[in-house]
Amino acid sequence: MKKILSLIVSIILICACAASVYALEITVYKGGDVNLDNNVDDTDLQLLLDWLAGNQSAEAKKPDVNRDGTVNNVDAVLLMKHLNGYEVELYKDPDEGWTDIYQ
């Protein structure tokens, strides 16, 4: 009886662990994806330009393209270069103090 109970408890624990691992969702930020739709395109550029013009839409979730803590013309230039095929680094390593608080 103890062996059967132990087996049942082990199966339940394994299933619970597997379910929690399966439910784990990892979101990867794609540099330049201002609206987080998994595409870096002209829509992102337009949202960024609108942000810089003072029209800060809720759609612009990550306007700080280079992740330096400031949304400015540098972000727009980097995104424009990227969209025109230039090889540019769109963002810095997020472990170097990057934040979603914009100045």
ABEGO torsion letter per residue (X at the ends): XAAAAAAAAAAAAAAAAAAAAAABBBBBBBBGBAAGAGBBBAAAAAAAAAAAAGBBBAABABABAAGAGBBBAAAAAAAAAAAAGBBBBABBBAAAGBBABBX
